[in-house]
Amino acid sequence: MSHPHPTHPLRHLAPLTTLCPPPPGGGRNVEWPAVERTLGVPLPADYKQLVRTYGGGLFGDLIWLLEPGCPEAMYDLVAQTTERKEILAGLWAAGEVRPPELDEDGARLVPWGYAEGAGHFLYWLIRPSTDPDDWTVVLNEGRGPLWEFHPVPCSEFLLEVLTGTTPSPYFTDVDDIVAPEDRTRFIPNAEILNR
């Protein structure tokens, strides 16, 4: 189902920036058409706005937002898209169960985030018939074969994790993992990676 109003995917950004203030200089301007050509898909509006507002970095000591053009491949959207595709293909070839949601023609995964410490990867489930703003967030367990599907934009998923309202059992004990004052902090890649 498509949402006719273009602001729909951006509605979680204001509460997110209130809860977790962006860096003083803002994020990064990215040449989106070039990135989208490389990936072969258009990207969701809320993700592009997250990168413009924050840049890549770590939300609440919990989730890294991948960004295009990060000099560190682990946190680069394009590099991780290639790497994760190869890693998942290897796991599935070795017998790990592939989610049936990927059986639709043209369905694929593109990673947008990474759970610090736990190693969970966060993807978009891309279906050719689905608008990017309606893509499902998919979590793949860091040290196991389990998958979770959350039919929300990535900005909403981030907001739910940081506010402790996510239905994901991987983040329900967030108070035990991260101090409350750290949950409202964003640390840009530039600061962490010392570039």
N, C-alpha and C positions, 0 to 999 in steps of 0.2 A: 504494500500500500504506500503510495507516495503522499507526502505532505505538501499541500499546495502553497503554504506560506513559507517564504524563504528564511524567516527568522526562527522557525521552529528549532533547527539544530543548534542555534546559538543561545537558547534560553538558559542554559546552565552555566554560561560563562560569567555572568554578573555575580551570581552567588559564589562561584568558584574563586573569582578574583577578590571578593570581599573576605572570604574565609582564608584564602592563601594568596597574599599579595604578590603580584609579579615583581620582577627585579626593576629597580629604578629606571634603567634605560630601556625597558621593554624587551621584546624578543628579537626575532630576526626577520628580515625581509627575504623571502625565498622566491626564486624564479620558478613558480609552480608549474607552468606549462612544460618546462624542461623535465622536471621531476616526474610529472604525470606521464610524459612520453616514455621516459625510462622505465617506469613501473607498468605502463600499459593500461592504467586506470586513472580516472579522475579521483581526487581525494575529498573526503567530507569537509564541509565548510567549517565545522566546529574545530576540527583538527588544525586546519590552516590558521584559524584565529588563535588557537592555543599557541602555535609556534610563533605567530606575530606578537602575541602578548607576553609569552614567557620565554620562548626559545626552548631548546631541549634542556632537560635537567631532571632533578629528582623532586617529586611532590611528596611532602610529608614523611620523608625518610622511607617511603614505601614503593613508589612507582616512578620509574624513569620514563619520561616522554622522549621517544626517539625523534630525531630531527634529520632532515636531509642536509647533507654537507658537513656533518660532524666529523672532525679529523680522527676521532676514535671510532673505529668500525663497529664496536659493540653497541654504540649508541646512535649509529647512523641508520636512518630509515631504509635507504636503498641497499646498503651493504647487508643489513639484517634480513631484508626481503629475500635476497639471493641465498644467504647462508641458511636461513630457517627452511627455505624450500628444499635445499639439499639434505639438511638434517632430518626433516620430517619424511622425505622420500626414503631415506635410509632406514628409519625406524619402521615405516610401513612395510618396506621390503623384507625387513627382519621379522615381521609377524605382529607388530603392535597394531592394535585395532584402529583403523582409519575412521573418523567420524562419518556417518552416513550422510550428513549435511553436505559433504563435499562431492557426493555422487552426481549432483546436477551438472549438466554440461556447462563448462566454463566457470564453475565455482572454484574459488581458490582462497588462500589466506595471505594477508599482508600484515606483518607485525607493526604495531604502533607503540607498544610499551613493554616494560620488563619489570617484574617485581623484584626489587632489591633483596638480596639474602635468600629468598625462597627459590628464585630462579624461574618463576612462572612467566610464560610469555603471554602477552595480550595481543590479539589479532583482530582484524576485521574479517568477517566472512563476506567475501565478495561474490555476489550472484549477478550474472549479466542482466537480469530483468529487474534488479533492485537499485534504486537511486542511492548514491554514496551516503547521503544524509540519513538513510534508513538501514544502513548496514548493521549487522549484529556484532557486538563485541564477544570475542571468544577467548576464554582463558584455557591455556594448556598447562597443566600441573608441571612444576619444575623438575620433580624427581619421581615422576610416575606417568601413567598413560591416560589419566583422566582429563576430560574436557568439560567446560561449562559454557553455556550459551546465554548471553544477556542481550535482549533486543533493545538496546539503548545506545545513544551516541557515546563516543569515548569521553567527552567532557562530563556527561551525566555519570558514567561509570566512575570516573575520578572523584567527582563530588560525593558520590555514595560511599566510596572507600574512605575518603578523608573525614566524612561526618559520621562514619560508623553505621550507616543505614543500608549497606549493600547486602543483598541476599546471598552473596558468595561466602561459603564457609571458610574460604581461604583468607578472608579479611574480617570475619566477624569478631575475632578476639583482638582487634587492632589496638585496644588499650593495653593489652599485655605485650604488644610488640613495640609500640612507639609511644614515647611520652607525649602528653596532650599538647605541649608547646611546640613539639617538632611536627605534629600533624598539620600545623597551619603554616609550615615553612616551605618555600620553594628555593632550591639551590641550583643555579644555572650550571650547565656543563662547563662553561668557561672557568667558573670558580673551582669546580671539583677536579677538572682535568688539567688545571693550570696552563691553559694555552694562552 
